[in-house]
Amino acid sequence: MTTETVRVVKPADDPQIGNLATPINSSPFTKAFIGNLPAYRAGLSPQRRGLEIGMAHGYLLFGPFAYTSQFRNTGVNDVVGLIEAVILVVILTICLSLYASVTPKKPIQTVTTPNTPASLETSEGWSEFASTFLIGGIGGAGFAYLLYEVFKSGVLETFGNLVQ
């Protein structure tokens, strides 16, 4: 009776690099999911990438700042959440601009992301990404604020009462 060892985790290319192919990172579902994110989606310009990623970050940053800041039990928690989200987006944009000012390295190709965007290999691409990240981030935070205000005002409850 012979026993065979089945290798679940194996090196993707050179074993000295440490890029391993596991059932999680090399599955078709994971590759499709990561490949459809704006950072890796094929055919997008740096402006479009920055706008989409900025909108998502601005939208998701509003909630934690509105609900967990020191003003959470006051009447201005929503405005403070908006202001803090915008401030963090500005700080992140400054960091992206600083990264764009140096010579950025080519994005690393892995098992999950074999085709990295060529537009993020240059300083110009990162500068365009950073400028639209700011616009998208502020817009996303503003949209989250407006959505919060609509739900808080009770407008949707009024429309629900009209249907009954």
C-alpha positions in Angstrom: 0.0 0.0 0.0 1.5 3.3 -1.1 0.6 6.7 0.2 0.8 9.7 -2.1 1.2 13.1 -0.7 -1.1 15.7 -2.3 0.3 19.2 -2.4 -2.4 21.7 -1.6 0.0 24.6 -1.3 2.7 24.9 -4.0 5.0 27.6 -5.3 3.5 29.7 -8.0 6.8 30.4 -9.8 10.1 30.5 -8.0 9.8 29.0 -4.6 12.4 31.4 -3.2 10.1 34.4 -3.8 7.4 33.1 -1.6 4.5 33.5 -4.0 2.4 30.5 -3.1 -0.6 29.1 -4.9 -3.2 28.0 -2.4 -6.7 26.7 -2.9 -8.0 30.2 -1.9 -5.8 32.6 -3.9 -5.7 30.5 -7.0 -9.4 29.6 -7.3 -11.3 30.9 -10.2 -13.8 32.7 -7.9 -11.0 34.6 -6.1 -9.3 35.5 -9.4 -12.6 36.7 -10.9 -13.5 38.7 -7.7 -10.1 40.4 -7.4 -9.9 40.9 -11.2 -13.2 42.9 -11.2 -12.1 45.4 -8.5 -11.3 48.8 -9.9 -7.6 48.5 -9.0 -7.1 45.5 -11.3 -10.0 45.8 -13.8 -8.7 45.8 -17.4 -9.3 48.8 -19.6 -9.8 51.5 -17.0 -7.9 54.8 -17.1 -6.2 56.0 -13.9 -8.8 58.7 -13.5 -11.6 56.1 -13.5 -9.7 53.9 -11.1 -9.2 56.8 -8.7 -12.8 57.9 -8.9 -14.2 54.5 -8.2 -11.8 53.7 -5.4 -12.3 57.2 -3.9 -16.1 57.0 -4.0 -16.0 53.7 -2.1 -13.6 55.0 0.5 -15.5 58.2 1.1 -18.8 56.4 1.3 -17.5 53.8 3.8 -15.6 56.3 6.0 -18.6 58.4 6.8 -20.3 55.8 9.0 -17.6 55.0 11.5 -16.8 58.7 11.9 -20.5 59.6 12.4 -21.2 56.8 14.8 -18.0 56.4 16.8 -16.6 59.9 17.2 -16.8 61.8 20.5 -19.9 63.6 19.0 -21.9 60.4 18.5 -24.6 61.3 21.0 -25.0 64.9 19.9 -27.0 66.5 17.1 -23.9 67.2 15.0 -22.6 63.7 14.7 -23.6 63.5 11.0 -21.8 66.8 10.1 -18.7 65.8 12.1 -18.7 62.4 10.4 -18.8 64.1 7.0 -16.0 66.6 7.9 -13.8 63.8 9.4 -14.3 61.6 6.4 -13.3 64.4 4.0 -10.3 65.2 6.1 -9.1 61.6 6.0 -9.7 61.5 2.2 -7.5 64.6 1.9 -4.8 63.0 4.0 -4.9 59.9 1.9 -4.8 62.0 -1.3 -1.7 63.7 0.0 -0.1 60.3 0.7 -0.9 59.2 -2.9 0.6 62.4 -4.3 3.7 61.8 -2.3 4.0 58.3 -3.7 3.4 59.6 -7.2 6.3 62.1 -6.7 8.8 59.3 -6.4 9.5 56.8 -9.1 6.8 54.1 -8.3 7.8 50.5 -8.9 5.8 48.2 -11.2 3.0 46.5 -9.4 3.9 43.0 -8.3 2.3 40.2 -10.3 1.0 37.3 -8.2 -1.1 34.2 -8.7 -4.3 36.2 -8.0 -3.3 39.2 -10.1 -1.3 38.1 -13.1 -2.2 41.2 -15.2 -1.4 44.4 -13.2 -2.4 47.7 -14.8 0.3 49.4 -16.8 -1.0 52.9 -16.1 0.0 52.6 -12.4 3.7 52.1 -13.3 4.4 55.8 -13.9 4.3 58.9 -11.8 1.8 60.5 -14.2 -0.6 57.6 -13.8 -0.4 57.8 -10.0 -0.9 61.6 -10.1 -4.1 61.2 -12.2 -5.2 58.5 -9.8 -4.7 60.7 -6.8 -6.5 63.7 -8.2 -9.6 61.8 -9.0 -9.4 59.8 -5.7 -9.9 63.2 -4.0 -12.9 64.0 -6.1 -14.5 60.6 -5.7 -13.7 60.4 -1.9 -15.4 63.8 -1.2 -18.3 62.8 -3.4 -18.7 59.4 -1.8 -18.7 61.0 1.7 -21.2 63.6 0.6 -23.5 61.0 -0.9 -23.3 58.9 2.3 -24.2 62.1 4.3 -27.2 62.9 2.1 -28.4 59.3 2.3 -28.1 59.4 6.1 -30.0 62.6 6.2 -32.8 61.2 4.0 -33.2 58.1 6.2 -33.0 60.2 9.4 -35.7 62.6 8.2 -38.3 59.9 8.0 -39.3 60.6 4.4 -39.3 56.9 3.5 -41.7 56.2 6.4 -44.1 58.8 5.0 -44.1 57.1 1.6 -44.6 53.7 3.3 -47.7 55.0 5.1 -49.1 56.2 1.7 -48.9 52.7 0.3 -51.0 51.1 3.0 
